[in-house]
Amino acid sequence: MQVPAITLDGLCADWSHLDLTKIDAEGAEDLVWEGMQRTLRRLPHAAVFLELHLQRDPPQTVGFLYEIERSSYPLRSISYEGEVVPVEADTILAQPQEHWTLWVSPG
């Protein structure tokens, strides 16, 4: 089955403002992230709410988390109590049975 698709860069190309994007792509989070890099550079105050299920996600998750860190977006975890706390990629990867909800936003 073929389904039409567009990147967020394509969708948001003429947007002047973007506050928040939610990524819950069941293992394709890295592809969504890759397809929104121009938008994030153009609209640098946009935040990303990201859900990861490491036990279901493919191994590219490892590189994906490090890519987020390298792109000057600090990783922050959102707890079930609603606290937003800094977290390192290594901490996330050390707990693959966990469901992670991340807040990725500039500085």
N, C-alpha and C positions, 0 to 999 in steps of 0.2 A: 504494500500500500504506500503510495506517495502522498505526502501532505505538504502543502506550501509552508514555507518558513521564512522568517526574516530575522536578522540580527537586531539587537537593541540599537546598535549604531545606525542601522537603516531606518528603524522605526522612529527614533528620536532625532534624526538629522536636522530637522527644522525647529525643534523645541528650544525655547529660550530658558527653560527652567525645569529642573528635575530634583525633587526632594528625596525620594526613596524608591528603591527597586527591591523586590523580593525574589530571591532565587530559591526554588525548591524543584529541582530538575531530576531527582532520582538517579543520580550518577552522572549527569551531564553538566554539572555546575561549572566545570572548567571551560566547557564550550560556550556557555552563556557569558561567563566572565570575559573570555577572549573576544566575544562579539559585542562587547560594550566598552572597550578601552578608549575608543575615540570620544565617546559620550562622556566618560569619566574625566578625560583630560579637558574637554570643552566645558563641562559643568562640574568643576572640582568639589563643589560642596555637597554633591549627591551622596547619599548613604546607601549601603546595601545590607539588607537583612537576608541572611543565608542559612539554609538548613542543610545539615550534613548527617547522613546515616552511614558511618564508616563501615559497618559490617556488610552493607549492600553496595557501597560504592567501589568502583574499580581502582586499581593501584595508582592511576594518574592523580588521585586525590593528594598523594604525598607531594608531588611537584606543584600541584595547584595551590596548596596552602603556602608553600615556600614562595611561589610567584606573588601571591597577595602580599606577603611580608616584604618582598623585594621591591614591590611597586609603591612603597611608602604609605601603605594603608595598614595601620596596626590592627591586629586581630583582637577582638573583644568577644567574650562569651556572654550570652544572656542567660542567667539562671532561671529556674522555674519560679523564683521569687521576684523576678524582674530586675535583678541587679546586673549591671553591665560592668564586667571586670576584664582587665587585660589577660590575654592568654597567648602562649607560644604554640607554634605549629607542633613542636615536639610533644607538648603536653596533650594536645588533641590526639595525635597519632599513637600515644602511649595508652589511650583508652578507647580502642576501636569499637568496643561494645556499646559505647555511649552514643546517644543522639545529641548532636551539637547544634545550637542555635547561635549564630555569630552575627555581630554588628561590625560591619566594615565601613569605616568612614575616615576621611582625612584627619590627620593629627588630632 
